[in-house]
Amino acid sequence: MPNLHPLVQLAKDTIENYVRHGETIQPPTELTSEMEKQAGAFVSIHKYGMLRGCIGTIEPTQANVAQEVIQNAISSATRDPRFPPITPDELADLDIKVDVLGEPEPVDGLEELDPRRYGVIVKSARDRRRGLLLPDLEGVDTVEYQVDVARRKAGIRPDEPIELYRFEVVRYT
């Protein structure tokens, strides 16, 4: 088994411990440089190549990325409304990725987006609804489709005015 990046290992250990014992682990005492900073982060779980859970935070909600990953790993494994909670018998079949988000920046139009390089945040110009889609996702090959999926995730109709933001991620596997 290949060595996992420390953030992915942290997410894996968190999921396994929470699913098996219902306990939240503590971050390592020695944090890597990636773990020390504050940033939003997503934990994506796949089983046999199919999405099995993905939850994250756009902005940091914890003291550091290590704690952000721990909280989002638990949520991704047990609270993604699209899927039932992960069970102990599934743990050996999971593939986990961690995306650490860069600072979102406003964009003026679709021409400033690229679904391979940038994630997108679509925010309703009328209220607080917003949807996010990570970059470089299988099947998301056009800016228009990326924005459409993010709109739908937020419940924003195609005719509603929106604000667009882009962000880069560092993806750990």
C-alpha positions in Angstrom: 0.0 0.0 0.0 1.5 3.4 -1.0 2.3 6.0 1.6 -0.6 8.5 1.9 -0.1 12.2 2.2 -0.4 13.2 5.9 -3.6 15.0 5.3 -5.2 12.0 3.6 -3.9 9.7 6.3 -5.5 12.0 8.9 -8.8 11.9 7.1 -8.6 8.1 6.7 -7.7 7.6 10.4 -10.5 10.0 11.4 -13.1 8.1 9.3 -12.0 4.7 10.5 -12.0 5.7 14.2 -15.3 7.5 14.0 -17.1 4.7 12.0 -15.7 1.9 14.2 -15.8 3.6 17.6 -17.9 6.9 17.3 -14.9 8.9 18.6 -13.3 11.9 17.1 -9.5 11.7 17.0 -7.1 14.6 17.9 -4.8 16.2 15.4 -1.2 15.0 15.5 1.0 16.8 18.0 3.5 17.6 15.2 1.6 19.4 12.4 2.9 19.5 8.9 3.1 22.9 7.2 -0.1 22.1 5.3 -1.9 21.3 8.5 -0.9 24.5 10.4 -2.5 27.1 8.3 -6.2 28.0 8.2 -8.2 27.3 5.1 -11.4 25.7 3.9 -11.1 22.0 3.0 -13.1 19.3 1.4 -12.9 15.5 2.1 -14.1 13.4 -0.8 -14.7 9.7 -0.4 -15.0 7.3 -3.3 -15.8 3.6 -3.3 -15.0 1.6 -6.4 -14.5 4.9 -8.3 -18.0 6.2 -7.4 -18.6 9.2 -5.1 -19.5 8.0 -1.6 -19.4 11.2 0.4 -18.0 14.8 -0.1 -18.4 17.6 2.4 -16.2 20.6 3.2 -16.0 24.2 4.1 -15.5 27.2 1.9 -13.8 29.2 4.5 -12.0 28.0 7.6 -14.2 27.1 10.6 -11.4 25.5 12.7 -8.1 26.7 14.2 -6.1 24.9 11.4 -6.4 22.6 8.4 -5.8 19.5 10.5 -8.9 20.2 12.6 -10.8 21.2 9.4 -10.0 17.9 7.8 -11.0 15.9 11.0 -14.5 17.6 11.1 -15.1 17.4 7.4 -13.9 13.7 7.2 -16.6 12.8 9.8 -19.2 14.8 8.0 -18.3 13.3 4.6 -18.5 9.8 6.0 -21.6 10.2 8.1 -23.6 13.3 7.2 -23.6 13.7 3.4 -27.4 13.8 2.7 -26.9 12.0 -0.6 -25.6 8.8 1.0 -26.2 6.6 4.0 -23.4 6.7 6.6 -20.4 4.6 5.9 -20.3 1.3 7.7 -17.3 -0.6 9.1 -17.4 -3.2 6.3 -16.9 -0.5 3.7 -13.7 1.0 5.2 -11.2 -1.2 3.2 -12.8 -0.2 -0.1 -12.6 3.6 0.3 -10.4 6.1 -1.6 -10.0 9.4 0.1 -8.9 12.8 -1.3 -8.4 16.1 0.6 -8.7 19.4 -1.2 -7.4 22.5 0.6 -9.0 25.6 -0.8 -7.2 28.8 -1.8 -8.8 32.2 -1.2 -11.9 32.7 -3.3 -11.7 35.7 -5.7 -14.6 37.4 -7.5 -14.7 37.1 -11.3 -16.6 39.2 -13.8 -17.6 36.4 -16.2 -17.4 32.9 -17.4 -14.3 33.7 -19.5 -12.3 34.0 -16.3 -13.1 30.4 -15.2 -11.6 27.1 -16.1 -13.2 23.9 -14.7 -9.8 22.1 -14.7 -7.9 24.8 -12.9 -10.5 26.6 -10.7 -13.3 25.6 -8.5 -16.3 27.8 -8.6 -18.7 29.4 -6.1 -22.0 30.6 -7.4 -23.7 33.0 -5.0 -27.3 34.3 -5.4 -27.2 38.1 -5.8 -30.4 38.3 -3.8 -29.7 36.2 -0.7 -27.2 34.0 1.1 -27.6 30.9 -1.1 -24.4 29.6 -2.6 -23.1 26.5 -4.3 -19.6 25.3 -4.7 -18.0 22.9 -7.2 -14.4 21.7 -6.9 -12.1 21.9 -9.9 -11.0 19.0 -12.1 -13.9 16.7 -11.6 -14.7 13.8 -13.9 -17.5 14.8 -16.3 -17.2 18.5 -15.6 -15.6 19.7 -18.8 -17.1 23.1 -19.5 -17.4 26.3 -17.5 -21.1 26.4 -18.3 -21.7 22.9 -16.9 -19.6 23.7 -13.8 -21.6 26.8 -13.1 -24.9 25.0 -13.8 -24.1 22.2 -11.3 -23.0 24.8 -8.6 -26.3 26.7 -9.2 -28.4 23.6 -8.8 -26.5 22.7 -5.6 -27.5 26.1 -4.2 -31.1 26.0 -5.4 -30.5 29.0 -7.7 -32.6 29.1 -10.8 -31.0 29.7 -14.2 -32.8 33.1 -14.5 -31.6 34.4 -11.1 -28.7 36.9 -11.0 -25.5 35.5 -9.5 -22.1 36.5 -8.3 -19.2 34.2 -9.4 -16.0 33.4 -7.5 -13.2 31.2 -8.4 -10.6 29.4 -6.3 -7.7 27.0 -6.7 -7.1 23.9 -4.6 -4.2 21.8 -3.6 -5.5 18.2 -3.9 -3.9 15.5 -1.8 -4.5 11.8 -2.6 
